[in-house]
Amino acid sequence: MKVIGAPREEVRPMPQGACQSELHRALERLAASQSRTHEDLYIIPIPNCDRNGNFHPKQCHPALDGQRGKCWCVDRKTGVKLPGGLEPKEELDCHQLADSFHE
């Protein structure tokens, strides 16, 4: 007598936002890198994504040598840098800038 298991459910990939796709590519590049250094984190940007796969409005370089990383504001859907310079993390309100950019 054959035992038949439960029917396999079709696993559908979750739709990825632009940030999630970019994050996946960045992680693949880091994994393929022969020698990883702190500088690799600047050469290969690692995006900060929200749970929907979109970009967080504030993107930051990682801290290096005890110095806080500089941050910048981006469009949530595309990741394109919004007008403005690099600022210390706590001095930048990207939510307000991103909302005004879309109005």
C-alpha positions as CSV (number, residue, x, y, z in Angstrom):
1,M,0.0,0.0,0.0
2,K,1.4,3.4,-1.0
3,V,1.3,6.3,1.4
4,I,0.4,9.5,-0.4
5,G,1.6,12.7,1.2
6,A,-0.2,15.9,1.3
7,P,-0.3,17.7,-2.0
8,R,2.6,20.1,-2.5
9,E,1.6,23.7,-2.4
10,E,3.0,25.8,-5.2
11,V,5.5,28.2,-3.7
12,R,5.2,31.5,-5.3
13,P,8.1,34.0,-4.9
14,M,7.2,37.1,-3.0
15,P,7.2,40.1,-5.3
16,Q,10.3,42.1,-4.7
17,G,10.6,45.9,-4.6
18,A,13.4,47.7,-6.2
19,C,15.3,47.9,-2.9
20,Q,15.0,44.2,-2.1
21,S,16.3,43.4,-5.6
22,E,19.3,45.8,-5.2
23,L,20.0,44.4,-1.7
24,H,20.1,40.8,-3.1
25,R,22.6,41.9,-5.8
26,A,24.8,43.7,-3.3
27,L,24.9,40.7,-1.0
28,E,25.8,38.4,-3.9
29,R,28.7,40.8,-4.9
30,L,29.9,40.8,-1.3
31,A,29.7,37.0,-1.1
32,A,31.7,36.8,-4.3
33,S,34.4,39.2,-3.1
34,Q,37.7,37.4,-2.3
35,S,38.7,39.8,0.5
36,R,36.1,41.7,2.4
37,T,37.2,44.9,4.2
38,H,35.4,47.8,5.7
39,E,36.0,49.7,2.5
40,D,33.9,47.0,0.6
41,L,30.8,48.4,2.4
42,Y,31.4,51.7,0.7
43,I,32.3,50.3,-2.7
44,I,29.3,48.0,-2.7
45,P,26.4,50.1,-1.4
46,I,24.0,48.0,0.8
47,P,20.5,49.6,0.7
48,N,18.2,49.9,3.7
49,C,14.8,48.4,2.7
50,D,11.4,48.4,4.3
51,R,9.3,45.3,4.8
52,N,7.6,45.9,1.4
53,G,10.9,45.8,-0.5
54,N,11.0,49.6,-1.0
55,F,13.8,51.9,0.0
56,H,13.7,53.5,3.5
57,P,13.7,57.3,2.8
58,K,17.0,57.6,4.8
59,Q,20.0,55.7,3.5
60,C,23.3,55.8,5.4
61,H,26.9,54.7,5.0
62,P,27.9,52.3,7.7
63,A,30.0,53.5,10.6
64,L,33.7,53.2,10.0
65,D,36.5,53.6,12.5
66,G,34.2,54.8,15.2
67,Q,32.8,57.6,13.0
68,R,29.1,57.7,12.3
69,G,28.2,57.1,8.7
70,K,26.8,60.0,6.7
71,C,23.2,59.8,5.4
72,W,21.2,61.0,2.5
73,C,17.5,60.9,1.5
74,V,16.1,58.8,-1.4
75,D,12.9,58.3,-3.3
76,R,11.1,55.3,-1.6
77,K,10.3,53.6,-4.9
78,T,13.4,54.2,-7.0
79,G,16.2,54.8,-4.5
80,V,17.3,57.9,-6.4
81,K,19.0,60.4,-4.1
82,L,16.9,63.4,-3.4
83,P,18.4,67.0,-3.4
84,G,20.6,67.7,-0.4
85,G,24.0,66.8,0.9
86,L,25.3,64.1,3.2
87,E,24.4,64.7,6.8
88,P,25.0,63.0,10.1
89,K,22.3,60.4,10.8
90,E,20.4,62.2,13.5
91,E,20.3,65.5,11.7
92,L,18.3,64.3,8.7
93,D,14.5,64.1,8.4
94,C,14.0,62.2,5.1
95,H,10.3,61.4,5.7
96,Q,9.4,65.0,5.5
97,L,11.6,65.6,2.4
98,A,10.3,62.5,0.7
99,D,6.7,63.5,1.3
100,S,7.3,67.0,-0.1
101,F,9.1,65.6,-3.1
102,H,6.0,63.6,-4.1
103,E,3.5,66.4,-3.7
